[in-house]
Amino acid sequence: MSEGNEDKIRRLNRVAGQVNGIARMIEEERYCIDILHQIQAVRSALAKVESQVLKDHAASCIAEAISSGDAGEQERKFGELMELFEKRK
């Protein structure tokens, strides 16, 4: 496994721990603002992983499609990205 993937896995494992912690906070009926702060931290951590994966995709899959000169493949990769960004709304 590449170092970049190891970093993503570490981050995701940390997020999983945070989510479990949030569930415990809710079970313990902790203060709502404290729970919301933890939820924001999870969102931020996931956004960082998402950004890393997107950068990797651009550096590999997109770059390969561009260098291949295959217009169909380039359109497919562009379409995948557009579909992804449309789902983020």
Backbone bond lengths (Angstrom), bond angles and torsions (degrees), N, CA, C in turn:
res aa  C-N    CA-C-N  psi(-1)  N-CA   C-N-CA  omega(-1)  CA-C   N-CA-C  phi
1 M - - - 1.456 - - 1.530 107.43 -
2 S 1.308 115.29 137.29 1.463 119.67 -179.15 1.527 110.81 -71.21
3 E 1.325 115.13 159.08 1.464 120.57 179.32 1.526 111.20 -60.32
4 G 1.339 115.93 -38.08 1.465 119.85 178.40 1.513 112.07 -62.80
5 N 1.326 116.66 -40.57 1.464 119.80 178.57 1.522 110.98 -69.51
6 E 1.331 116.84 -36.59 1.469 119.92 177.51 1.528 109.96 -60.67
7 D 1.333 116.23 -40.54 1.464 120.32 178.68 1.525 110.61 -63.55
8 K 1.329 117.02 -42.96 1.471 120.35 179.41 1.531 110.34 -62.64
9 I 1.327 116.68 -42.72 1.471 120.89 179.53 1.521 110.38 -63.26
10 R 1.333 117.51 -43.32 1.470 120.83 177.39 1.527 110.83 -58.68
11 R 1.319 115.42 -45.60 1.473 119.49 179.64 1.528 111.15 -62.38
12 L 1.327 116.41 -43.68 1.469 119.48 -179.38 1.525 111.62 -66.94
13 N 1.319 117.93 -36.53 1.465 120.42 176.08 1.527 110.71 -63.90
14 R 1.338 115.73 -37.53 1.467 120.33 177.16 1.530 109.58 -65.32
15 V 1.334 116.67 -41.64 1.470 120.62 178.29 1.525 109.98 -61.54
16 A 1.332 116.75 -42.74 1.469 120.21 179.28 1.526 110.39 -59.40
17 G 1.325 116.33 -41.75 1.460 120.25 177.32 1.519 111.67 -63.86
18 Q 1.329 116.17 -40.12 1.461 119.89 178.52 1.523 111.02 -64.48
19 V 1.326 117.06 -41.53 1.470 120.50 179.61 1.527 109.85 -63.24
20 N 1.323 117.40 -42.57 1.467 120.41 177.07 1.522 110.53 -62.11
21 G 1.332 116.04 -38.06 1.459 120.29 177.39 1.520 111.99 -64.46
22 I 1.316 116.63 -38.43 1.471 120.67 177.86 1.524 110.03 -64.02
23 A 1.324 116.31 -41.69 1.469 119.65 178.60 1.535 110.22 -60.44
24 R 1.338 116.66 -41.78 1.461 120.02 177.91 1.537 111.02 -64.12
25 M 1.331 115.23 -40.80 1.464 118.94 178.72 1.523 110.94 -59.71
26 I 1.319 116.58 -41.03 1.466 120.59 179.35 1.526 109.83 -67.05
27 E 1.344 116.93 -43.34 1.466 120.34 177.89 1.526 110.93 -59.57
28 E 1.316 116.34 -37.51 1.466 121.56 -179.02 1.525 112.23 -83.24
29 E 1.337 115.79 0.57 1.462 122.57 179.81 1.526 112.01 55.16
30 R 1.332 114.29 46.71 1.463 120.78 178.71 1.519 110.31 -70.18
31 Y 1.304 116.17 167.96 1.458 123.69 -177.27 1.532 110.16 -59.88
32 C 1.319 116.01 130.79 1.471 122.20 -173.85 1.529 113.09 -56.08
33 I 1.317 117.47 -40.52 1.460 120.41 -178.31 1.527 110.37 -64.92
34 D 1.325 117.48 -37.29 1.468 120.47 177.02 1.532 110.63 -63.68
35 I 1.313 115.97 -40.42 1.473 120.54 178.04 1.527 109.63 -64.82
36 L 1.314 116.72 -44.70 1.463 120.62 179.98 1.527 111.92 -62.40
37 H 1.332 116.98 -37.01 1.472 119.63 175.92 1.523 111.02 -61.72
38 Q 1.311 116.06 -40.66 1.468 119.64 179.11 1.527 111.22 -67.74
39 I 1.306 117.12 -37.73 1.472 120.82 176.98 1.526 109.84 -62.95
40 Q 1.329 117.01 -41.86 1.465 120.45 177.26 1.530 111.06 -62.24
41 A 1.317 116.77 -38.52 1.467 120.42 178.86 1.526 110.67 -63.89
42 V 1.330 117.04 -39.72 1.466 121.27 178.11 1.524 110.24 -65.07
43 R 1.316 117.10 -44.09 1.474 120.44 178.22 1.519 110.93 -59.14
44 S 1.317 116.13 -43.60 1.463 120.77 179.96 1.528 111.21 -63.41
45 A 1.318 116.43 -43.72 1.470 120.56 179.88 1.527 110.79 -64.19
46 L 1.329 117.35 -41.56 1.468 120.58 177.64 1.522 111.22 -65.22
47 A 1.324 116.70 -38.13 1.463 120.41 178.58 1.528 110.63 -62.31
48 K 1.327 117.45 -36.95 1.463 120.82 178.46 1.525 111.00 -66.18
49 V 1.326 116.94 -42.02 1.469 120.32 177.62 1.521 109.55 -65.30
50 E 1.319 116.76 -43.21 1.461 121.02 178.88 1.533 110.41 -58.35
51 S 1.303 116.17 -43.31 1.466 121.00 179.14 1.522 111.25 -62.49
52 Q 1.320 116.62 -41.87 1.464 120.36 178.34 1.526 111.38 -62.76
53 V 1.321 116.34 -44.29 1.470 120.31 -179.64 1.526 109.75 -64.50
54 L 1.316 117.34 -41.38 1.462 121.03 178.83 1.527 110.94 -63.21
55 K 1.317 117.23 -42.78 1.468 120.73 177.54 1.526 110.86 -61.85
56 D 1.330 116.26 -42.36 1.467 119.98 177.78 1.521 110.98 -61.80
57 H 1.323 116.03 -41.19 1.462 120.84 -179.82 1.532 110.07 -63.05
58 A 1.328 115.80 -44.08 1.466 120.02 179.45 1.521 110.76 -64.45
59 A 1.318 116.51 -39.76 1.465 120.73 -176.93 1.523 112.70 -73.71
60 S 1.319 117.40 -23.07 1.467 118.56 -177.90 1.525 111.75 -112.68
61 C 1.306 117.29 -72.33 1.472 121.42 -173.41 1.525 112.63 -61.85
62 I 1.321 116.34 -47.69 1.466 119.60 -178.71 1.524 110.27 -67.19
63 A 1.325 116.03 -44.68 1.466 120.06 179.82 1.528 110.98 -60.91
64 E 1.338 117.42 -40.30 1.466 120.78 178.25 1.522 111.25 -63.69
65 A 1.334 116.63 -42.26 1.468 120.25 179.87 1.523 110.42 -62.95
66 I 1.327 116.55 -39.84 1.467 119.93 179.49 1.524 110.55 -66.88
67 S 1.323 116.52 -46.41 1.469 119.44 -176.66 1.525 112.15 -71.53
68 S 1.330 117.51 -21.03 1.464 119.97 -179.80 1.525 111.96 -69.63
69 G 1.333 115.80 -26.38 1.457 119.75 -176.95 1.519 112.97 76.57
70 D 1.324 117.39 1.92 1.465 123.19 -179.19 1.529 109.02 -82.08
71 A 1.308 116.96 104.03 1.466 121.92 -176.24 1.530 111.52 -60.10
72 G 1.318 117.10 -37.17 1.464 120.77 179.28 1.514 111.62 -63.67
73 E 1.317 116.21 -43.67 1.468 120.76 178.95 1.531 110.45 -66.41
74 Q 1.312 116.71 -39.28 1.462 120.69 178.05 1.529 110.20 -61.85
75 E 1.322 116.56 -43.67 1.465 120.76 178.55 1.524 111.22 -63.63
76 R 1.328 117.48 -40.19 1.466 120.99 178.99 1.523 110.74 -61.92
77 K 1.322 116.66 -46.55 1.469 120.61 -179.18 1.527 110.72 -64.72
78 F 1.322 116.60 -41.46 1.460 120.25 177.40 1.525 109.93 -63.00
79 G 1.325 116.60 -42.65 1.466 121.72 178.88 1.516 111.59 -61.55
80 E 1.327 117.41 -39.79 1.462 120.91 177.76 1.530 110.71 -60.59
81 L 1.330 115.53 -44.52 1.462 119.11 179.99 1.524 111.43 -64.85
82 M 1.321 116.60 -42.50 1.466 119.99 -179.87 1.527 110.18 -62.30
83 E 1.314 116.84 -42.83 1.458 121.02 179.16 1.533 110.58 -62.15
84 L 1.319 115.88 -41.51 1.452 120.45 178.73 1.531 111.15 -61.82
85 F 1.321 116.73 -47.30 1.464 119.81 -178.54 1.517 111.98 -67.70
86 E 1.319 118.46 -31.46 1.451 121.26 177.78 1.532 110.54 -66.51
87 K 1.317 117.62 -33.88 1.467 121.88 179.46 1.524 112.01 -71.44
88 R 1.329 117.78 -20.09 1.462 121.59 -177.75 1.526 112.33 -74.87
89 K 1.297 117.40 -14.77 1.475 120.58 -175.63 1.499 112.12 -65.85
